[in-house]
Amino acid sequence: MIIILKIILKLNYAFYNVSLGFILGGALGNLIDRYFVGEVTDFINFTFWPVFNIADSFLIIGFCLIIILILREYFKKEKTQRS
């Protein structure tokens, strides 16, 4: 994760701040749950998917946004190198 954050720190996008906000919000939500309840409470249950909570969703959304950022930057560099 540290490597991904180092790559992202080189990028200057508002999208980056949003993705880190999702990740930090999700992590903080799970930490608060763990501290006050003693465990993370998962309450969203789809029959075809594992049980999760809003904080887990925020973590996944944040990581997906970071992956999109990294791939977008990679393909942008590839395109400029080919030109």
C-alpha positions in Angstrom: 0.0 0.0 0.0 2.9 2.3 0.7 4.2 1.9 -2.8 0.8 2.8 -4.2 0.6 5.9 -2.1 4.1 7.0 -3.2 2.9 6.6 -6.8 -0.3 8.5 -6.1 1.6 11.3 -4.3 3.3 12.2 -7.5 -0.1 12.7 -9.2 -1.9 16.0 -8.7 -5.6 15.3 -9.2 -8.6 16.2 -7.2 -9.7 12.6 -8.0 -6.7 11.5 -5.8 -8.0 13.5 -2.8 -11.4 11.9 -3.2 -10.0 8.4 -3.4 -7.8 9.0 -0.3 -10.9 10.4 1.5 -12.8 7.2 0.8 -9.9 5.1 2.0 -9.3 7.1 5.2 -13.1 7.3 5.9 -13.5 3.6 5.5 -10.5 2.8 7.6 -11.6 5.2 10.3 -15.2 3.8 10.3 -13.9 0.3 10.8 -11.5 1.4 13.5 -14.2 3.3 15.4 -16.4 0.2 15.1 -13.6 -2.0 16.4 -12.8 0.3 19.3 -16.3 0.9 20.6 -18.0 -2.4 19.7 -15.0 -4.7 19.8 -15.7 -5.9 16.3 -16.6 -4.6 12.9 -20.3 -4.9 12.4 -21.2 -6.1 8.9 -24.9 -5.5 8.1 -25.3 -5.3 4.3 -26.1 -8.8 3.1 -26.7 -9.9 -0.5 -27.3 -13.6 -1.0 -24.7 -13.8 -3.8 -22.0 -11.6 -2.1 -20.2 -11.6 1.3 -21.6 -9.5 4.1 -20.0 -6.0 4.4 -20.6 -2.5 5.7 -20.5 1.0 4.4 -16.9 1.5 5.6 -15.8 -1.6 3.6 -17.6 -0.1 0.5 -15.7 3.1 1.0 -12.4 1.3 1.1 -13.1 -0.6 -2.1 -14.3 2.5 -3.9 -11.1 4.4 -2.8 -8.8 1.6 -4.0 -10.7 1.3 -7.3 -10.3 5.0 -7.8 -6.6 4.8 -7.1 -6.2 1.9 -9.6 -8.1 4.0 -12.2 -5.7 7.0 -11.5 -2.6 4.8 -11.8 -3.8 3.2 -15.1 -4.8 6.5 -16.5 -1.4 8.0 -15.8 0.3 4.9 -17.2 -1.6 5.0 -20.5 -1.1 8.8 -20.8 2.7 8.2 -20.5 2.6 5.4 -23.0 0.7 7.5 -25.5 3.2 10.4 -25.1 6.2 8.1 -25.5 4.8 6.6 -28.7 4.2 10.1 -30.2 
